[in-house]
Amino acid sequence: MTRFATAFRRSDGYYYIHADSQTTEGVGVGVRPFLKLSIGVPAVRLGEAVCEALAASRMGIPHPTNWDSVEFPLPTMAGVKSWARFADGAQCVSIEDDNGTLTIVPHKKKGPKGGFEELKSAITVRGDLTPAAIGEAVAKAFELCE
């Protein structure tokens, strides 16, 4: 089964990580856990957080009928009032675990509204899926963000 997560590295000195699930209509939604870690944490702790988020990823969750009710606390966790302010100081990587092959894709900012777009470069980790190796790969992917 394929699982998904997203990680952000903000200029405030923290990583923000969450699971991504797909609704019955095929829309990706950020879901719990929503985690905040100091950028200075050891790679193993970053990898553990990514593993926790990936483990919570699900396919076929109910499609929201009211998007205002969908939980997305990252701006509040960062002490800002909007997604645009959160994204303003952030870099983003998406993480996919496809049956033991981890693909981490760096993103670039799309513009002032705070969106991100995948870059063509990606880091793939096979075999050594220890939390330390995952954390190191995620940290390396952030260095490729634009």
FENZI-V265015 format. One record per residue. N is the residue number from 0. RES is the residue in three letters. SS is DSSP state (A for helix, B for strand, O for the rest). PSI is psi in radians with two decimals (none if undefined). OMEGA is omega in whole degrees, 0 to 359 (* if undefined). Layout:
# FENZI-V265015
n res ss psi omega
N RES SS PSI OMEGA
N RES SS PSI OMEGA
This chain:
# FENZI-V265015
n res ss psi omega
0 MET O 2.43 179
1 THR B 2.38 179
2 ARG B 2.68 186
3 PHE B 2.62 174
4 ALA B 2.85 176
5 THR B 2.47 177
6 ALA B 2.49 176
7 PHE B 2.51 171
8 ARG B 2.05 185
9 ARG B 2.77 178
10 SER O -0.14 177
11 ASP O 0.00 177
12 GLY O 0.31 182
13 TYR B 2.64 165
14 TYR B 2.53 173
15 TYR B 2.18 187
16 ILE B 2.44 175
17 HIS B 2.78 173
18 ALA B 2.69 172
19 ASP B 2.28 176
20 SER B 2.79 180
21 GLN B 2.33 181
22 THR B 2.99 178
23 THR O -0.30 177
24 GLU O 0.16 174
25 GLY O 0.25 181
26 VAL O 2.29 177
27 GLY B 2.40 181
28 VAL B 2.31 173
29 GLY B 2.30 182
30 VAL B 2.95 178
31 ARG B 2.59 6
32 PRO B 2.63 171
33 PHE B 1.96 189
34 LEU B 2.56 178
35 LYS B 2.16 181
36 LEU B 2.51 174
37 SER B 2.46 178
38 ILE O -0.41 181
39 GLY O 0.04 182
40 VAL O 2.67 175
41 PRO O 2.68 181
42 ALA A -0.63 181
43 VAL A -0.68 180
44 ARG A -0.71 175
45 LEU A -0.78 179
46 GLY A -0.68 177
47 GLU A -0.72 179
48 ALA A -0.73 177
49 VAL A -0.76 178
50 CYS A -0.71 178
51 GLU A -0.75 179
52 ALA A -0.79 180
53 LEU A -0.68 181
54 ALA A -0.42 182
55 ALA A -0.14 181
56 SER O 2.41 182
57 ARG O 2.67 173
58 MET B 2.50 173
59 GLY B 0.50 175
60 ILE B 2.74 180
61 PRO O 2.39 178
62 HIS O 2.26 181
63 PRO O 2.43 174
64 THR O -0.32 178
65 ASN O 1.79 184
66 TRP A -0.39 177
67 ASP A -0.37 181
68 SER A -0.06 180
69 VAL O 2.20 181
70 GLU O 2.27 173
71 PHE O 1.43 190
72 PRO O 0.10 185
73 LEU A -0.81 178
74 PRO A -0.76 179
75 THR A -0.73 179
76 MET A -0.56 181
77 ALA O -0.07 179
78 GLY O 0.45 177
79 VAL O 2.87 189
80 LYS O -0.15 184
81 SER O 2.83 175
82 TRP A -0.71 181
83 ALA A -0.73 178
84 ARG A -0.66 177
85 PHE A -0.85 184
86 ALA A -0.45 183
87 ASP A -0.70 181
88 GLY O 0.50 188
89 ALA B 2.67 165
90 GLN B 2.69 186
91 CYS B 2.44 169
92 VAL B 2.48 174
93 SER B 2.57 186
94 ILE B 2.25 179
95 GLU B 2.26 174
96 ASP B 1.86 180
97 ASP B 1.52 178
98 ASN O 0.82 175
99 GLY O 0.00 172
100 THR B 2.03 183
101 LEU B 2.23 176
102 THR B 2.18 182
103 ILE B 2.11 186
104 VAL B 2.08 175
105 PRO B 2.74 180
106 HIS B 2.88 170
107 LYS B 2.69 178
108 LYS B 2.42 180
109 LYS O -0.43 181
110 GLY O -2.94 188
111 PRO O -0.26 179
112 LYS O -0.02 171
113 GLY O 0.32 178
114 GLY O 2.88 178
115 PHE B 2.62 180
116 GLU B 2.37 180
117 GLU B 2.46 172
118 LEU B 2.87 181
119 LYS B -0.39 179
120 SER B 2.57 178
121 ALA B 2.70 175
122 ILE B 2.25 180
123 THR B 2.32 179
124 VAL B 2.15 177
125 ARG B 2.58 173
126 GLY O -1.27 184
127 ASP O 1.35 181
128 LEU O 0.71 174
129 THR O 2.70 177
130 PRO A -0.65 180
131 ALA A -0.77 180
132 ALA A -0.68 179
133 ILE A -0.80 179
134 GLY A -0.72 179
135 GLU A -0.72 180
136 ALA A -0.70 179
137 VAL A -0.78 178
138 ALA A -0.70 179
139 LYS A -0.68 180
140 ALA A -0.63 178
141 PHE A -0.54 179
142 GLU A -0.33 180
143 LEU O -0.10 181
144 CYS O 2.64 177
145 GLU O none *
